[in-house]
C-alpha cells in the first residue's frame, strides 16, 4: 500500500476547493426540527421486571409466612409436646394412683370375701352340725329341729348310697308334708352330680303317698328292666328314698301290679334297709359316705359288726382305722364292742373317729340294737358319752338343703 504524506498546506487547499453549503430553509422550520430531534425519546414501560419483582415479593412473603408459620408450628408443636409429656406424666401418675387404688380395693374386697366366706362357712357348719365341734356326718334327732328329712337313694357304679337332705321347714309353710309331697317338691332340685352321683332323680312316672304307703306309677316306656343290675338298683333306691314308708308299691298306668324283667311282678316292699353293715363308699368327687352292703344276709348285729373290720368289695372300704381290732358280743339287747387294745382317741383323726362310731351305730341300728364301745381311754369325746350306748342316728350322710 502506497504511503501518502499529508501536510497542512495540502489540507487547507482541499478545504478551499470544497463547495460551499448553503441552507435556504426558514429559521422556524430548522428550529422545529431541532426541537423534534433534541426531544428525549418516550420512556418504554418495562413490565416484566415489575412482574418478576412482584412475584419475588409475593414469593418472599409466602416463604416468610411459611417460615413464620413453621416457627409457630415448631413452637406450638413444642408446646403440644410439652403438654403431651405433662399429660402422659399425669396419666402415668394417675394410672399408678388408679392401680394403687384398684389394688387396695381388690385387697379390701378379698378381705371382705374371705370374711364372708368364713362367715358362710361357719353358718353352714353350724347348720350342718348344730352341736358345737360336731364332726358327725349322720342325722341325729337334734338336727331335725327346723328341718324336714328328705331321704334319697342316690346311685353310681350300679350302687345305691343313702343321702339325707335337710330341708328347712320354712319352705314348707309350716305343714308336715306326706312322703311323696316332700319328694315331688324337692327331689328334682337336688344336684346329685355335685354330690358325686349320677343324675337319677326324680323317678319317671308319678309318686303318690297316703297313710304311710308310697305308690310309684311306672310309665310304659320305663327302663328299669334293662338288666338285673338296673332292676336291683331301682329297688334299693326305692327303699332308701322312702325309708320311712311302711309300704312301697309299684304299679302300671292302668293301676295293675308292675312287672319288671328279670324280677317279674314287683311285690310291695318296706322302706329302709334292715340287717346291713355300713361301710365307706367313696363317690366320684372324692367324698366319703357310709353305705350298707346290700344283700349280705347277716344273721345278727354281732355278725354284721364283726364284718366291718374287713372290706367286702372293691367299692366298699372298712370304716375301722388301721391296726384297730375288737370283739363283739350282745348283752341284754345291747351290742358291746370291746377294743383289743386301749383305744386312745387323741391319736386318731376326728373324722375317722366319727366314721367309726357312726358305722357301728348304724349297723347295730339296722338290726334294732344299740351299741356301746368298751376299752376306750376317754370317757367322753365330742358329743359322745362313752359310758352309754352310742346315740342312734336317724339316717346316714347328712346334706344341708341350699335353696
QUIFENMO-V936182 format. One record per residue. N is the residue number from 1. SS is DSSP state (hx for helix, st for strand, lp for the rest). PHI is phi in radians with two decimals (999 if undefined). PSI is psi in whole degrees, 0 to 359 (none if undefined). Layout:
BEGIN
N;SS;PHI;PSI
N;SS;PHI;PSI
END
This chain:
BEGIN
1;lp;999;132
2;lp;-1.26;143
3;lp;-1.57;113
4;lp;-1.74;124
5;lp;-1.79;129
6;lp;-1.97;142
7;lp;-2.24;173
8;hx;-1.11;325
9;hx;-1.17;318
10;hx;-1.10;318
11;hx;-1.18;321
12;hx;-1.14;318
13;hx;-1.06;319
14;hx;-1.17;322
15;hx;-1.14;329
16;hx;-1.23;322
17;hx;-1.29;347
18;lp;-1.24;133
19;lp;-1.10;148
20;lp;-1.38;131
21;lp;-1.72;127
22;lp;-2.13;143
23;lp;-2.05;111
24;lp;-1.67;11
25;lp;-1.27;153
26;lp;-1.19;154
27;hx;-1.13;324
28;hx;-1.11;321
29;hx;-1.18;320
30;hx;-1.13;322
31;hx;-1.15;318
32;hx;-1.10;318
33;hx;-1.11;318
34;hx;-1.08;317
35;hx;-1.10;320
36;hx;-1.18;319
37;hx;-1.32;331
38;hx;-1.56;353
39;lp;-1.20;127
40;lp;-1.07;142
41;lp;-1.12;153
42;lp;-1.15;128
43;lp;-1.23;126
44;lp;-1.35;146
45;lp;-1.49;114
46;lp;-1.62;87
47;hx;-1.32;333
48;hx;-1.08;313
49;hx;-1.05;324
50;hx;-1.13;316
51;hx;-1.08;315
52;hx;-1.08;317
53;hx;-1.08;317
54;hx;-1.08;317
55;hx;-1.10;318
56;hx;-1.10;318
57;hx;-1.10;317
58;hx;-1.10;316
59;hx;-1.09;317
60;hx;-1.04;319
61;hx;-1.10;317
62;hx;-1.10;314
63;hx;-1.06;318
64;hx;-1.11;315
65;hx;-1.08;318
66;hx;-1.09;317
67;hx;-1.11;315
68;hx;-1.10;317
69;hx;-1.08;319
70;hx;-1.15;319
71;hx;-1.11;319
72;hx;-1.09;319
73;hx;-1.10;320
74;hx;-1.05;316
75;hx;-1.12;316
76;hx;-1.10;316
77;hx;-1.07;318
78;hx;-1.07;317
79;hx;-1.13;316
80;hx;-1.11;318
81;hx;-1.08;318
82;hx;-1.09;318
83;hx;-1.12;320
84;hx;-1.09;317
85;hx;-1.06;316
86;hx;-1.11;318
87;hx;-1.11;317
88;hx;-1.08;319
89;hx;-1.08;317
90;hx;-1.11;319
91;hx;-1.12;318
92;hx;-1.05;313
93;hx;-1.09;316
94;hx;-1.11;320
95;hx;-1.10;318
96;hx;-1.12;316
97;hx;-1.10;318
98;hx;-1.11;319
99;hx;-1.10;318
100;hx;-1.10;315
101;hx;-1.10;317
102;hx;-1.11;318
103;hx;-1.11;320
104;hx;-1.10;318
105;hx;-1.11;317
106;hx;-1.11;318
107;hx;-1.09;318
108;hx;-1.10;317
109;hx;-1.13;320
110;hx;-1.08;318
111;hx;-1.11;316
112;hx;-1.11;318
113;hx;-1.11;319
114;hx;-1.09;318
115;hx;-1.12;318
116;hx;-1.11;315
117;hx;-1.08;319
118;hx;-1.11;318
119;hx;-1.12;317
120;hx;-1.13;319
121;hx;-1.08;319
122;hx;-1.14;319
123;hx;-1.12;318
124;hx;-1.16;319
125;hx;-1.09;321
126;hx;-1.10;322
127;hx;-1.39;325
128;hx;-1.22;324
129;lp;-2.36;86
130;lp;-1.00;330
131;lp;-1.40;146
132;lp;-1.06;135
133;lp;0.95;36
134;lp;-1.63;116
135;lp;-1.82;11
136;lp;-1.20;147
137;lp;-1.87;350
138;lp;-1.49;168
139;st;-1.62;129
140;lp;-2.03;163
141;hx;-0.90;322
142;hx;-1.16;337
143;hx;-1.27;342
144;hx;-1.52;359
145;lp;-1.24;112
146;lp;1.52;8
147;st;-2.38;155
148;st;-1.95;144
149;st;-1.63;117
150;st;-1.85;107
151;st;-1.54;140
152;st;-2.42;134
153;st;-1.61;97
154;st;-1.53;155
155;st;-2.38;147
156;st;-2.86;147
157;lp;0.95;38
158;lp;1.00;35
159;st;-2.36;146
160;st;-1.91;133
161;st;-2.16;126
162;st;-1.32;131
163;st;-2.23;137
164;st;-1.95;112
165;st;-1.71;126
166;st;-1.63;112
167;st;-1.73;125
168;st;-0.98;133
169;hx;-1.09;334
170;hx;-1.12;339
171;hx;-1.36;352
172;hx;-1.90;14
173;lp;1.02;29
174;lp;1.33;4
175;lp;-1.77;149
176;lp;-1.64;109
177;lp;-1.37;161
178;lp;-1.16;161
179;hx;-0.99;314
180;hx;-1.17;321
181;hx;-1.09;319
182;hx;-1.14;318
183;hx;-1.12;312
184;hx;-1.11;330
185;hx;-1.38;328
186;hx;-2.20;343
187;hx;-1.07;321
188;hx;-1.20;340
189;hx;-1.57;351
190;lp;-1.32;128
191;lp;-1.47;90
192;lp;-1.16;323
193;lp;-1.15;324
194;lp;-1.12;332
195;lp;-1.45;353
196;lp;1.77;18
197;lp;-2.18;176
198;lp;-1.35;159
199;lp;-1.42;98
200;lp;-1.99;327
201;lp;-1.75;156
202;lp;-1.38;163
203;lp;-1.16;149
204;lp;-1.22;153
205;lp;1.59;207
206;st;-2.19;148
207;st;-2.08;129
208;st;-2.38;157
209;st;-2.59;151
210;st;-2.80;129
211;lp;0.93;43
212;lp;1.43;1
213;st;-1.88;127
214;st;-1.83;133
215;st;-2.10;124
216;st;-1.87;114
217;st;-1.61;112
218;lp;-1.42;139
219;lp;-1.31;161
220;lp;-1.13;332
221;lp;-1.71;24
222;lp;-1.16;162
223;lp;-2.12;23
224;lp;-1.31;350
225;lp;-1.82;19
226;lp;-1.15;328
227;lp;-2.74;169
228;hx;-1.16;325
229;hx;-1.15;318
230;hx;-1.10;318
231;hx;-1.16;319
232;hx;-1.15;320
233;hx;-1.10;319
234;hx;-1.08;315
235;hx;-1.17;319
236;hx;-1.18;324
237;hx;-1.15;320
238;hx;-1.04;315
239;hx;-1.13;321
240;hx;-1.33;327
241;hx;-1.28;320
242;lp;-1.98;54
243;lp;-1.14;339
244;lp;-1.63;358
245;lp;-1.32;138
246;lp;-1.27;330
247;st;-2.69;143
248;st;-2.17;125
249;st;-2.03;145
250;st;-2.12;120
251;st;-2.23;169
252;lp;-1.60;179
253;lp;-1.19;342
254;lp;-1.61;1
255;lp;1.55;5
256;lp;-1.54;162
257;st;-1.10;131
258;lp;-1.36;152
259;st;-2.10;132
260;st;-2.21;122
261;lp;-1.25;140
262;lp;-1.66;17
263;lp;-1.26;323
264;st;1.55;210
265;st;-1.06;132
266;lp;-1.54;109
267;lp;-1.35;151
268;lp;-1.01;139
269;st;-2.18;161
270;lp;-1.64;153
271;lp;-1.32;152
272;lp;1.47;159
273;lp;-1.95;129
274;lp;-1.97;155
275;lp;1.14;44
276;lp;-2.19;157
277;lp;-1.83;137
278;st;-1.71;114
279;st;-1.86;180
280;st;-1.68;125
281;st;-2.00;130
282;st;-1.78;118
283;lp;-1.36;176
284;lp;-1.10;333
285;lp;-1.57;6
286;lp;1.58;352
287;lp;-1.26;143
288;st;-1.79;134
289;st;-2.23;155
290;st;-1.64;127
291;st;-2.41;145
292;st;-1.33;149
293;lp;-1.58;93
294;lp;-1.05;140
295;lp;1.26;20
296;lp;-1.32;338
297;lp;1.26;40
298;lp;-1.20;144
299;lp;-1.53;341
300;lp;-2.76;167
301;hx;-1.15;326
302;hx;-1.07;315
303;hx;-1.13;317
304;hx;-1.16;318
305;hx;-1.17;324
306;hx;-1.14;323
307;hx;-1.18;340
308;lp;-1.08;342
309;lp;-1.34;352
310;lp;-2.36;139
311;lp;-1.20;131
312;lp;-1.43;341
313;lp;-2.79;177
314;lp;-1.23;336
315;lp;-1.36;332
316;st;-2.03;140
317;st;-2.02;157
318;lp;-1.27;138
319;lp;-1.46;358
320;lp;-1.52;124
321;lp;-0.98;153
322;lp;-1.08;145
323;lp;1.20;17
324;lp;-1.95;126
325;lp;-2.21;157
326;st;-2.70;166
327;st;-2.04;153
328;st;-2.22;137
329;st;-2.60;159
330;st;-1.93;133
331;st;-2.31;111
332;lp;0.93;44
333;lp;1.50;353
334;st;-1.89;131
335;st;-1.54;130
336;st;-1.85;125
337;st;-1.88;114
338;st;-1.93;119
339;st;-1.30;141
340;st;-1.14;323
341;st;-2.10;148
342;st;-0.91;127
343;st;-1.64;117
344;lp;-1.70;105
345;hx;-1.15;337
346;hx;-1.18;344
347;hx;-1.56;356
348;lp;-1.95;157
349;lp;-1.23;141
350;hx;-1.05;323
351;hx;-1.15;321
352;hx;-1.10;318
353;hx;-1.13;315
354;hx;-1.07;317
355;hx;-1.12;320
356;hx;-1.07;307
357;hx;-1.14;321
358;hx;-1.24;323
359;hx;-1.14;322
360;hx;-1.11;314
361;hx;-1.19;318
362;hx;-1.16;320
363;hx;-1.14;313
364;hx;-1.12;322
365;hx;-1.16;331
366;lp;-1.19;347
367;lp;-1.85;4
368;lp;1.41;20
369;lp;-1.99;161
370;st;-1.76;162
371;st;-2.33;141
372;st;-2.23;140
373;st;-1.78;141
374;st;-2.25;154
375;st;1.23;46
376;st;-1.95;134
377;lp;-1.12;325
378;lp;-1.56;142
379;lp;-1.45;329
380;st;-2.33;153
381;st;-2.64;124
382;lp;0.89;245
383;lp;-1.80;16
384;st;-1.85;131
385;st;-1.74;104
386;lp;-1.36;358
387;lp;-1.43;349
388;lp;-2.04;166
389;lp;-1.04;150
390;lp;-1.09;141
391;lp;-1.09;126
392;lp;-1.24;128
393;lp;-1.25;151
394;lp;-1.32;320
395;st;-2.81;158
396;lp;-1.54;163
397;lp;1.02;74
398;st;-1.29;134
399;st;-2.34;129
400;st;-1.47;132
401;lp;-1.23;128
402;lp;-2.02;109
403;lp;-1.00;none
END
